[in-house]
Protein backbone atom coordinates (compact mmCIF):
# COMPACT_ATOMS: atom_id res chain seq x y z
CA UNK A 1 0.00 0.00 0.00
CA UNK A 2 1.32 3.45 -0.92
CA UNK A 3 0.62 6.37 1.37
CA UNK A 4 1.32 9.99 0.55
CA UNK A 5 2.19 12.35 3.37
CA UNK A 6 2.78 16.05 2.69
CA UNK A 7 5.93 17.26 4.43
CA UNK A 8 6.86 20.79 3.32
CA UNK A 9 10.19 22.35 4.27
CA UNK A 10 8.71 25.86 4.48
CA UNK A 11 5.55 27.30 6.03
CA UNK A 12 4.54 30.96 5.74
CA UNK A 13 7.95 31.59 4.16
CA UNK A 14 9.87 30.16 7.13
CA UNK A 15 11.94 26.97 7.28
CA UNK A 16 10.33 24.14 9.24
CA UNK A 17 11.58 20.74 10.36
CA UNK A 18 8.71 18.22 10.40
CA UNK A 19 10.78 15.61 12.24
CA UNK A 20 11.72 18.04 14.98
CA UNK A 21 8.15 19.31 15.30
CA UNK A 22 6.78 15.77 15.63
CA UNK A 23 9.39 14.92 18.27
CA UNK A 24 8.59 18.07 20.25
CA UNK A 25 4.88 17.31 19.99
CA UNK A 26 5.21 13.82 21.46
CA UNK A 27 7.71 14.95 24.07
CA UNK A 28 4.96 17.23 25.35
CA UNK A 29 2.25 14.55 25.07
CA UNK A 30 4.33 12.12 27.15
CA UNK A 31 4.25 14.53 30.10
CA UNK A 32 0.55 13.81 30.60
CA UNK A 33 -1.46 10.77 31.53
CA UNK A 34 -3.74 9.58 28.75
CA UNK A 35 -6.71 10.40 30.98
CA UNK A 36 -5.63 14.06 31.01
CA UNK A 37 -5.53 14.51 27.23
CA UNK A 38 -8.49 16.05 25.39
CA UNK A 39 -8.71 16.30 21.60
CA UNK A 40 -10.98 18.92 20.06
CA UNK A 41 -11.81 19.59 16.42
CA UNK A 42 -14.64 20.34 14.02
CA UNK A 43 -15.78 18.38 10.99
CA UNK A 44 -18.22 18.86 8.12
CA UNK A 45 -21.10 16.36 8.13
CA UNK A 46 -23.36 15.85 5.12
CA UNK A 47 -27.09 15.60 5.67
CA UNK A 48 -27.27 12.53 3.42
CA UNK A 49 -25.21 9.81 5.04
CA UNK A 50 -25.27 6.68 2.91
CA UNK A 51 -22.85 3.82 2.32
CA UNK A 52 -20.67 3.92 -0.76
CA UNK A 53 -21.14 0.21 -1.45
CA UNK A 54 -24.41 -1.73 -1.25
CA UNK A 55 -25.96 -4.98 -2.46
CA UNK A 56 -28.41 -4.88 -5.36
CA UNK A 57 -30.05 -7.28 -7.80
CA UNK A 58 -27.76 -8.77 -10.40
CA UNK A 59 -27.46 -6.50 -13.43
CA UNK A 60 -28.94 -3.47 -11.62
CA UNK A 61 -27.25 -0.51 -10.01
CA UNK A 62 -27.96 0.37 -6.40
CA UNK A 63 -29.59 3.81 -6.68
CA UNK A 64 -31.05 5.90 -3.88
CA UNK A 65 -33.59 8.40 -5.22
CA UNK A 66 -34.25 11.59 -3.28
CA UNK A 67 -36.66 14.48 -3.66
CA UNK A 68 -35.77 16.69 -0.71
CA UNK A 69 -33.36 19.61 -1.13
CA UNK A 70 -31.98 18.68 2.30
CA UNK A 71 -29.62 16.23 0.59
CA UNK A 72 -27.38 19.13 -0.50
CA UNK A 73 -26.91 20.58 2.97
CA UNK A 74 -23.82 20.27 5.13
CA UNK A 75 -23.49 20.98 8.82
CA UNK A 76 -20.52 21.68 11.06
CA UNK A 77 -19.97 19.50 14.10
CA UNK A 78 -17.52 20.17 16.92
CA UNK A 79 -16.44 17.41 19.29
CA UNK A 80 -14.24 17.07 22.36
CA UNK A 81 -13.09 13.53 23.17
CA UNK A 82 -10.98 11.80 25.80
CA UNK A 83 -10.64 8.24 27.08
CA UNK A 84 -13.81 8.96 29.06
CA UNK A 85 -15.69 9.21 25.76
CA UNK A 86 -17.16 12.25 24.03
CA UNK A 87 -17.01 15.01 26.62
CA UNK A 88 -19.30 17.29 24.64
CA UNK A 89 -20.34 18.07 21.09
CA UNK A 90 -22.56 20.35 19.05
CA UNK A 91 -23.85 20.52 15.47
CA UNK A 92 -24.27 23.94 13.86
CA UNK A 93 -26.92 24.32 11.21
CA UNK A 94 -25.32 27.36 9.57
CA UNK A 95 -21.72 28.45 9.23
CA UNK A 96 -18.47 26.96 10.45
CA UNK A 97 -16.44 27.24 13.63
CA UNK A 98 -15.00 30.69 14.18
CA UNK A 99 -13.17 32.04 17.21
CA UNK A 100 -16.36 33.20 18.94
CA UNK A 101 -18.05 29.81 18.56
CA UNK A 102 -14.95 27.99 19.77
CA UNK A 103 -14.68 30.26 22.81
CA UNK A 104 -18.34 29.62 23.60
CA UNK A 105 -17.85 25.85 23.29
CA UNK A 106 -14.70 25.88 25.44
CA UNK A 107 -16.18 28.07 28.18
CA UNK A 108 -19.35 26.01 28.41
CA UNK A 109 -17.80 22.54 28.32
CA UNK A 110 -14.06 22.60 29.01
CA UNK A 111 -12.40 25.54 30.73
CA UNK A 112 -15.16 26.09 33.30
CA UNK A 113 -15.09 22.44 34.41
CA UNK A 114 -11.62 20.97 33.87
CA UNK A 115 -8.16 21.74 35.24
CA UNK A 116 -4.60 20.73 34.33
CA UNK A 117 -5.60 19.01 31.10
CA UNK A 118 -3.74 18.97 27.79
CA UNK A 119 -6.02 20.36 25.09
CA UNK A 120 -4.98 19.35 21.55
CA UNK A 121 -6.24 21.47 18.64
CA UNK A 122 -5.26 21.66 14.99
CA UNK A 123 -3.75 24.72 13.30
CA UNK A 124 -6.90 26.39 11.99
CA UNK A 125 -6.68 30.17 12.25
CA UNK A 126 -9.68 30.28 14.60
CA UNK A 127 -7.84 27.91 16.95
CA UNK A 128 -4.62 29.92 17.08
CA UNK A 129 -6.29 33.14 18.11
CA UNK A 130 -4.69 34.74 21.18
CA UNK A 131 -8.06 34.72 22.97
CA UNK A 132 -8.20 30.93 22.62
CA UNK A 133 -4.67 30.51 23.95
CA UNK A 134 -5.35 32.77 26.91
CA UNK A 135 -8.62 31.03 27.75
CA UNK A 136 -7.19 27.49 27.64
CA UNK A 137 -3.83 28.23 29.27
CA UNK A 138 -5.48 29.89 32.25
CA UNK A 139 -6.20 26.54 33.94
CA UNK A 140 -5.08 23.99 31.32
CA UNK A 141 -2.44 23.68 28.61
CA UNK A 142 -2.91 24.02 24.88
CA UNK A 143 -0.96 22.02 22.30
CA UNK A 144 -1.32 22.35 18.54
CA UNK A 145 -1.06 19.37 16.22
CA UNK A 146 1.94 19.36 13.88
CA UNK A 147 1.06 21.20 10.63
CA UNK A 148 0.14 18.86 7.75
CA UNK A 149 0.39 15.83 10.09
CA UNK A 150 -3.28 15.20 10.85
CA UNK A 151 -2.52 11.94 12.68
CA UNK A 152 -1.11 13.97 15.58
CA UNK A 153 -4.70 14.79 16.56
CA UNK A 154 -6.39 11.48 17.37
CA UNK A 155 -9.88 12.89 16.84
CA UNK A 156 -9.39 12.81 13.05
CA UNK A 157 -9.66 9.02 13.03
CA UNK A 158 -12.61 9.17 15.40
CA UNK A 159 -14.52 11.23 12.83
CA UNK A 160 -14.09 8.43 10.28
CA UNK A 161 -15.63 5.95 12.70
CA UNK A 162 -18.50 8.32 13.55
CA UNK A 163 -19.44 8.97 9.92
CA UNK A 164 -19.25 5.27 9.12
CA UNK A 165 -21.85 4.58 11.81
CA UNK A 166 -24.06 7.47 10.65
CA UNK A 167 -24.25 5.96 7.16
CA UNK A 168 -26.33 3.11 8.59
CA UNK A 169 -29.04 5.45 9.90
CA UNK A 170 -31.83 7.29 8.07
CA UNK A 171 -32.51 11.00 8.30
CA UNK A 172 -31.87 14.23 6.38
CA UNK A 173 -32.78 17.23 8.51
CA UNK A 174 -30.58 18.96 11.06
CA UNK A 175 -32.69 17.61 13.92
CA UNK A 176 -32.62 14.06 12.55
CA UNK A 177 -28.86 14.20 12.12
CA UNK A 178 -28.40 15.40 15.72
CA UNK A 179 -30.57 12.54 16.93
CA UNK A 180 -28.55 10.07 14.87
CA UNK A 181 -25.29 11.38 16.32
CA UNK A 182 -26.72 10.96 19.82
CA UNK A 183 -27.66 7.36 19.00
CA UNK A 184 -24.17 6.59 17.72
CA UNK A 185 -22.50 8.18 20.74
CA UNK A 186 -24.76 6.30 23.12
CA UNK A 187 -23.96 2.96 21.48
CA UNK A 188 -20.24 3.56 20.88
CA UNK A 189 -19.45 5.71 23.87
CA UNK A 190 -16.75 5.35 26.49
CA UNK A 191 -15.51 1.79 25.94
CA UNK A 192 -15.00 2.08 22.19
CA UNK A 193 -13.39 5.51 22.30
CA UNK A 194 -11.12 4.53 25.18
CA UNK A 195 -9.82 1.48 23.30
CA UNK A 196 -9.39 3.55 20.14
CA UNK A 197 -7.48 6.37 21.88
CA UNK A 198 -5.27 4.08 23.93
CA UNK A 199 -4.20 2.07 20.88
CA UNK A 200 -3.74 5.18 18.74
CA UNK A 201 -1.65 7.03 21.32
CA UNK A 202 0.40 3.92 22.07
CA UNK A 203 1.27 3.54 18.39
CA UNK A 204 2.15 7.19 18.02
CA UNK A 205 4.32 7.29 21.14
CA UNK A 206 6.25 4.24 19.92
CA UNK A 207 6.69 5.65 16.44
CA UNK A 208 10.23 6.40 15.38
CA UNK A 209 11.99 7.27 12.18
CA UNK A 210 13.75 4.46 10.33
CA UNK A 211 14.71 5.88 6.98
CA UNK A 212 14.53 9.21 5.24
CA UNK A 213 14.85 9.95 1.55
CA UNK A 214 16.22 13.50 1.51
CA UNK A 215 15.19 14.26 -2.07
CA UNK A 216 11.50 13.45 -1.71
CA UNK A 217 11.40 14.48 1.98
CA UNK A 218 9.50 11.28 2.77
CA UNK A 219 9.64 9.50 6.10
CA UNK A 220 9.05 5.77 6.52
CA UNK A 221 7.85 4.87 9.99
CA UNK A 222 7.80 1.44 11.58
CA UNK A 223 4.08 1.57 12.18
CA UNK A 224 1.08 -0.05 10.49
CA UNK A 225 1.76 -1.44 7.01
CA UNK A 226 4.62 0.95 6.38
CA UNK A 227 7.89 -0.46 7.68
CA UNK A 228 11.30 -0.76 6.14
CA UNK A 229 11.50 -4.58 6.03
CA UNK A 230 8.17 -4.85 4.25
CA UNK A 231 9.13 -2.18 1.71
CA UNK A 232 12.43 -3.94 0.98
CA UNK A 233 10.63 -7.28 0.63
CA UNK A 234 8.24 -5.76 -1.92
CA UNK A 235 11.11 -4.27 -3.92
CA UNK A 236 12.88 -7.65 -4.05
CA UNK A 237 9.69 -9.40 -5.21
CA UNK A 238 9.18 -6.79 -7.94
CA UNK A 239 12.81 -7.12 -9.08
CA UNK A 240 12.53 -10.93 -9.35
CA UNK A 241 9.33 -10.68 -11.39
CA UNK A 242 10.56 -8.02 -13.84
CA UNK A 243 14.04 -9.36 -14.55
CA UNK A 244 13.81 -13.11 -13.90
CA UNK A 245 10.21 -14.20 -14.47
CA UNK A 246 8.67 -11.81 -16.99
CA UNK A 247 11.12 -12.59 -19.87
CA UNK A 248 9.93 -16.22 -19.89
CA UNK A 249 6.21 -15.43 -19.94
CA UNK A 250 4.52 -16.08 -23.28
CA UNK A 251 2.16 -13.43 -24.59
CA UNK A 252 -0.72 -14.75 -26.77
C-alpha positions in Angstrom: 0.0 0.0 0.0 1.3 3.4 -0.9 0.6 6.4 1.4 1.3 10.0 0.6 2.2 12.4 3.4 2.8 16.0 2.7 5.9 17.3 4.4 6.9 20.8 3.3 10.2 22.3 4.3 8.7 25.9 4.5 5.5 27.3 6.0 4.5 31.0 5.7 8.0 31.6 4.2 9.9 30.2 7.1 11.9 27.0 7.3 10.3 24.1 9.2 11.6 20.7 10.4 8.7 18.2 10.4 10.8 15.6 12.2 11.7 18.0 15.0 8.2 19.3 15.3 6.8 15.8 15.6 9.4 14.9 18.3 8.6 18.1 20.2 4.9 17.3 20.0 5.2 13.8 21.5 7.7 14.9 24.1 5.0 17.2 25.3 2.2 14.5 25.1 4.3 12.1 27.2 4.2 14.5 30.1 0.5 13.8 30.6 -1.5 10.8 31.5 -3.7 9.6 28.7 -6.7 10.4 31.0 -5.6 14.1 31.0 -5.5 14.5 27.2 -8.5 16.1 25.4 -8.7 16.3 21.6 -11.0 18.9 20.1 -11.8 19.6 16.4 -14.6 20.3 14.0 -15.8 18.4 11.0 -18.2 18.9 8.1 -21.1 16.4 8.1 -23.4 15.9 5.1 -27.1 15.6 5.7 -27.3 12.5 3.4 -25.2 9.8 5.0 -25.3 6.7 2.9 -22.9 3.8 2.3 -20.7 3.9 -0.8 -21.1 0.2 -1.5 -24.4 -1.7 -1.2 -26.0 -5.0 -2.5 -28.4 -4.9 -5.4 -30.1 -7.3 -7.8 -27.8 -8.8 -10.4 -27.5 -6.5 -13.4 -28.9 -3.5 -11.6 -27.3 -0.5 -10.0 -28.0 0.4 -6.4 -29.6 3.8 -6.7 -31.1 5.9 -3.9 -33.6 8.4 -5.2 -34.2 11.6 -3.3 -36.7 14.5 -3.7 -35.8 16.7 -0.7 -33.4 19.6 -1.1 -32.0 18.7 2.3 -29.6 16.2 0.6 -27.4 19.1 -0.5 -26.9 20.6 3.0 -23.8 20.3 5.1 -23.5 21.0 8.8 -20.5 21.7 11.1 -20.0 19.5 14.1 -17.5 20.2 16.9 -16.4 17.4 19.3 -14.2 17.1 22.4 -13.1 13.5 23.2 -11.0 11.8 25.8 -10.6 8.2 27.1 -13.8 9.0 29.1 -15.7 9.2 25.8 -17.2 12.2 24.0 -17.0 15.0 26.6 -19.3 17.3 24.6 -20.3 18.1 21.1 -22.6 20.4 19.0 -23.8 20.5 15.5 -24.3 23.9 13.9 -26.9 24.3 11.2 -25.3 27.4 9.6 -21.7 28.5 9.2 -18.5 27.0 10.4 -16.4 27.2 13.6 -15.0 30.7 14.2 -13.2 32.0 17.2 -16.4 33.2 18.9 -18.1 29.8 18.6 -15.0 28.0 19.8 -14.7 30.3 22.8 -18.3 29.6 23.6 -17.8 25.9 23.3 -14.7 25.9 25.4 -16.2 28.1 28.2 -19.3 26.0 28.4 -17.8 22.5 28.3 -14.1 22.6 29.0 -12.4 25.5 30.7 -15.2 26.1 33.3 -15.1 22.4 34.4 -11.6 21.0 33.9 -8.2 21.7 35.2 -4.6 20.7 34.3 -5.6 19.0 31.1 -3.7 19.0 27.8 -6.0 20.4 25.1 -5.0 19.3 21.6 -6.2 21.5 18.6 -5.3 21.7 15.0 -3.7 24.7 13.3 -6.9 26.4 12.0 -6.7 30.2 12.3 -9.7 30.3 14.6 -7.8 27.9 16.9 -4.6 29.9 17.1 -6.3 33.1 18.1 -4.7 34.7 21.2 -8.1 34.7 23.0 -8.2 30.9 22.6 -4.7 30.5 24.0 -5.3 32.8 26.9 -8.6 31.0 27.8 -7.2 27.5 27.6 -3.8 28.2 29.3 -5.5 29.9 32.3 -6.2 26.5 33.9 -5.1 24.0 31.3 -2.4 23.7 28.6 -2.9 24.0 24.9 -1.0 22.0 22.3 -1.3 22.4 18.5 -1.1 19.4 16.2 1.9 19.4 13.9 1.1 21.2 10.6 0.1 18.9 7.8 0.4 15.8 10.1 -3.3 15.2 10.9 -2.5 11.9 12.7 -1.1 14.0 15.6 -4.7 14.8 16.6 -6.4 11.5 17.4 -9.9 12.9 16.8 -9.4 12.8 13.1 -9.7 9.0 13.0 -12.6 9.2 15.4 -14.5 11.2 12.8 -14.1 8.4 10.3 -15.6 6.0 12.7 -18.5 8.3 13.5 -19.4 9.0 9.9 -19.2 5.3 9.1 -21.9 4.6 11.8 -24.1 7.5 10.6 -24.2 6.0 7.2 -26.3 3.1 8.6 -29.0 5.4 9.9 -31.8 7.3 8.1 -32.5 11.0 8.3 -31.9 14.2 6.4 -32.8 17.2 8.5 -30.6 19.0 11.1 -32.7 17.6 13.9 -32.6 14.1 12.5 -28.9 14.2 12.1 -28.4 15.4 15.7 -30.6 12.5 16.9 -28.5 10.1 14.9 -25.3 11.4 16.3 -26.7 11.0 19.8 -27.7 7.4 19.0 -24.2 6.6 17.7 -22.5 8.2 20.7 -24.8 6.3 23.1 -24.0 3.0 21.5 -20.2 3.6 20.9 -19.5 5.7 23.9 -16.8 5.4 26.5 -15.5 1.8 25.9 -15.0 2.1 22.2 -13.4 5.5 22.3 -11.1 4.5 25.2 -9.8 1.5 23.3 -9.4 3.6 20.1 -7.5 6.4 21.9 -5.3 4.1 23.9 -4.2 2.1 20.9 -3.7 5.2 18.7 -1.7 7.0 21.3 0.4 3.9 22.1 1.3 3.5 18.4 2.1 7.2 18.0 4.3 7.3 21.1 6.3 4.2 19.9 6.7 5.7 16.4 10.2 6.4 15.4 12.0 7.3 12.2 13.7 4.5 10.3 14.7 5.9 7.0 14.5 9.2 5.2 14.9 10.0 1.5 16.2 13.5 1.5 15.2 14.3 -2.1 11.5 13.5 -1.7 11.4 14.5 2.0 9.5 11.3 2.8 9.6 9.5 6.1 9.1 5.8 6.5 7.8 4.9 10.0 7.8 1.4 11.6 4.1 1.6 12.2 1.1 0.0 10.5 1.8 -1.4 7.0 4.6 0.9 6.4 7.9 -0.5 7.7 11.3 -0.8 6.1 11.5 -4.6 6.0 8.2 -4.8 4.3 9.1 -2.2 1.7 12.4 -3.9 1.0 10.6 -7.3 0.6 8.2 -5.8 -1.9 11.1 -4.3 -3.9 12.9 -7.7 -4.0 9.7 -9.4 -5.2 9.2 -6.8 -7.9 12.8 -7.1 -9.1 12.5 -10.9 -9.3 9.3 -10.7 -11.4 10.6 -8.0 -13.8 14.0 -9.4 -14.5 13.8 -13.1 -13.9 10.2 -14.2 -14.5 8.7 -11.8 -17.0 11.1 -12.6 -19.9 9.9 -16.2 -19.9 6.2 -15.4 -19.9 4.5 -16.1 -23.3 2.2 -13.4 -24.6 -0.7 -14.7 -26.8 
